[in-house]
Amino acid sequence: MPLFQGQRCAVTGASGSLGRALLHALHRQGAIPVALSSSPGPIRLQDGDQELEIETIAWKVGEEEALRPQLESLQLLVINHGINRMGARDAQSTADSLEVNLSSALRLMELFLQSAQPGDGRELWVNTSEAEVNPAFSPLYEISKRALGQLVSLRRIDAVCTVRRLVLGPFRSALNPYGFMRASGVAAAVLRQAAAGRELIIVSPNPLTWLLMPLTCWGRERYYRWFTQRPGQ
């Protein structure tokens, strides 16, 4: 059976190359794709000779709480939005990177986790990128994505729904014009691995990512379990 057949699945960063590719791949799996976008106007995708107008929900970073009703209707939320202030180290770029890549993603993650119920089959996917363990030649991007990855590891311990981490290599996009992987191929690989049941989804040509990422996730989870308490205890 196709993944998420007939179910509402939303992607943030929907106007970017990977966001659009994920929406297209979900549509082909029989899902009802929903675009969460800060760009004006509806998202349109090309499927062969047919143009698809995707349900688009406008939102802005900092206004995540307003999305609570929409998040409650979703079977899948993919947190995919981000910025990359390459070469910057000034205070404003630092604040912007932490707000968009970390704080906004964390607020959406918490809202979705709060609405999930045991056994409802809902899923949360978070795109942290291989900047978690490898240089991205963009320090602010690395700092924000590594912090997000650590919080994903922490919060998934008590999550009642499936939480999948997307660790993606250099695909071509506005954030990374030097990427050499195609976003459509990355999106297809993500869905294949999700269908196979993988919670750590890696799409990268870098063998170090495949080696370091599982070890990093395993070590973090052990550390967090040893030195934190279950909520309510």
N, C-alpha and C positions, 0 to 999 in steps of 0.2 A: 504494500500500500504506500502511495506517495507520502512524503513527510508533510505533516500539518495539513492534510487534505481538508479543504473547506474551512480552515480556521484562520482567524485574523492574526497576522504576524507583522510587527512594526520594526522599522529600522530607522535609527537616528543618523544624522549625516547623510540623509537620503539624496541630496543633490550632488554628492561627490561620486567619484568613479566606482568605488567599492560599494557605496550605499545603493546606487542604481543597479549594480551587478547583482547584489544580494536580493534586491526586490525582484529582479527579473528571474533569478534562479528559484526563488520561493514561488513565484507565479507558475513557473513550469512544473513545480512539484504539486500544484493544485491548491496552494495556500491562497488566502486573500491578503495581498500585500498592502501595507499601510505605511506611508512615508511620513516621518516626523522631520520637518525641515524648517530651517530659519530663512530659507530663500523664498521670495515672493512667487506666487502662482503655483498651480498644480504640477506634480511630477508626471511626465509622459515618457513612456518607454516604447521602443520599437521591437515588435515581435514578428519577424519576417516582414510581410507586407502590411501587417496590422499595427496600428498605433494604440497603445494602452494608456488610458488616463488613470493613474493610481490615486486612490483616496489619499489626500494630503492633509495633514494636521500641522498648522503653523505654530511654532513655539520659539521662545528665545531662552538662551542660557540665563539662569536665575529665576525662571518662571516654571520650574519643574512641577511644583505643587499643583498648578492649574491643569496638568495632564493626568492627575489621579483618576478621574472618571474614565478616560480613554484607556489608561493602563489596565484598569480592572477588566476591560473587555478583550484583552489580548491573550492569546495562547503562547506567543513568543515575543520577547522584546530583545532586539539586538542593539546594544549600546556601541555605536560606531563613530560618533562625531569626535572631532578634535581639531587642533591647530598645531602648526609647526613654525615657531619663530626661529628659523635657522640663522645662526650667527649672532643672535641677540643675547644680551645678559643684563639689560637695563631693568629697572624696577617694574615698569609697566608691562613689559613683555613677560617678566617672571609672574606677575599677578595674573595676567591674561592666560598664560599656559596652565597655571594651577587651577584657575577658575573653570576653564573649558574642559581640559583633559582630565582633571581629577575631581573637583568639587561637584560640577554638574553631573558627571557620570555617576558619582557616588550617590547623589540625591535621587537620580532616576533609579539606580539599583535598589536603594532602600524602599522607595515607593512601590516598586514592583514586588519585592520580597514581602512587604507587608500585606499585599493583596493576594498572595499565593496561599493555597490551602493544601494540606497533605493529600496526595493522591489525585490532584486535579490535572496532572500531566503538563503543567505549564513549564516553560523553559526561559532562562535568561542567558544570553550570550554576551560576553564583554570582549571587545577588541582591545587588547593591551599592546600588541605588537611585539616583535622580537627585541625591541629596545629594552625589554625587561632584563635581558641577559647579554646583549651585544651592543656595541657602539652604534648609534644612529647618526653620528657626526652632527648632532644637534642637542647640546646639553640640556636645555630646558625641556625639550620633548622627552628625553631619557628620564629626567628627574620625575616629571609628572606621570609618565607611563609606568615607571617602576613603582611609584607609590600606589598607583591604581592597582597594579598587579598584586601588591602585598595585601591591599584591602580586599580584593577579590578572594585571595587565599583565606583571609580571616573570616569573611562573612559567609563563605560557602560551607564552613564547618556546621553551622546551624540552619542553613537554608532548607526549607521544606520542598523546594522545587529543584529541578536540575539546573546547575550553573555550569556553563561551558566557557572556557577561555579560548579566545582566538589569538594565536601567536603567528603573525603574518610577516613574511619577508618583504623585500622591496618591490611593490607593484607600482605601476605608473599612475600618478594622480597629481592633483594640484598641490598636495602637501609634499610630494616627492616626485618632481619631474624627471629625476634620474633613475627611477625604478624601471626594471626591465620585465617584470612579470605582468601579464594582462589581468586586469581586475575581474574579467569574466571567468578566466581560468581559476583564479583564486576563490571566487564565490562558489564555483562548481565543486572545487575540492573541499571547501568548508562544509557544504551540504552532504557530500559523500561521507565525510568522516563523522558528521553528526548522525547520519542514518546508520552508521556502523556502531554507534553508541559511545564514541570517544568524547570525554569531557575536556581533555586537553587536546585542542585542535591546532596542529602545526602545519603551516604551508610555507615552506622556505627551502631554498637550495643550499642553505648553510648547514653543514653537518654539525657544527658546534651548537646550533640552536636545538637540534634534535637530541643532543647529548645533555646540554646544560639545563634546558627548560624542565624536563621531568625531574631531575635531581633537585632543582631549585624549588619546585612546587612541593615535592615530597618533604624536603627539609623544613620549609616554612610551616607546612601543616603540622609536622611533629612539634616544632617549637611553639606554635600558637596553642596547640592542645595542652602542652605541658605547663605553659605559663599564663594561661587565661582560664576563666571559669565560664561555664555555660550560663547564659542569661537567666536571671531569676534565682541563682544560687548564692 
